[in-house]
Amino acid sequence: MSVTSEAAYAGLVCPACGASALQVSGQERVACGACGEVYGAVAGVPVLVRNWQELSAELEEARRVNPLWYEAVQPPEEASPWRHHLKKRRLYVESALARHLGAGRKAARLLDLGCGDGNHLLWLARYGEHVYGSDYNAVRLARAKALNADATLFVADILDYPAEDSAFDVIFFNHVIEHIPDDIAALRAIRRILRPGGLLVLGTPNEGAWWWQWAYRRDAAAIMSTDHCHFYTGQTIGLKMIKAGFKVLDTHHLGWGPPDWALDGRIRKYKMVDDLFSLAGRALLPRQASSLYLLATKEGVSA
Ligand SMILES: [Zn+2]
């Protein structure tokens, strides 16, 4: 469903003054009707951060240290060597959304927080009347915009998030938390913007599991080059979510592979191999999966 320009910023607030008064102001600009602050855009995507110069300097540094991670195109599901695994992940999330919302129903506002190139928004759009996506990486948001013309996309800092309290009914937070040094602060920020009774779907690698710690020990280059700063298990991320005030509804392990990153990518592109690893892994090593999905809610009175 397309959203009119007046409604596009519903639920979002001005980073400078906190007022729910953002409106389109000429080409590629968003202005605050309360304090008058004007926010520019990068490649047509509004930059809703308090101090863009500071953030862009940090981004330049990240790009310099690891340009591939910053700029490399995130392949769509069907083009990835892990396409069968990614499909299993998507089907799990889709079934969780359908269960939470009720068959055929949509969330009023759905946010993909850390949407990257926007590949997930393509199917998440089926579960939201109004779909939002944010990232701090404007290079990726430009690609997300090309794929998702109807979504409200913006650059945002998760730790200073430009949204009202309880703004979103569903938040999809996929493979982001392991990159954020202050993960508890990020989870608290998400809790603030989730509606009571709403659903958080959090995905992260299960890299704290001994199986994947073993994979890292066998490949010194992988541990040197990873940009992850947390290596969770279902238990460690679940405890952090509880500490941040969430009620965890489900912890799901998903995807199994050989403890060797290069080999994993080479052989799991075959559906039969991915299916066999899944069958054997679920039966023999249920907590050594490669991916974790946690479903959580915020308790309180639903609006
Ligand atoms: Zn303002």
Residues whose N, C-alpha, C, O or C-beta is under 5 A from the ligand:
A	BS01	ZN	C14 A16 C17 G18 A19 C32 A34 C35 G36 E37
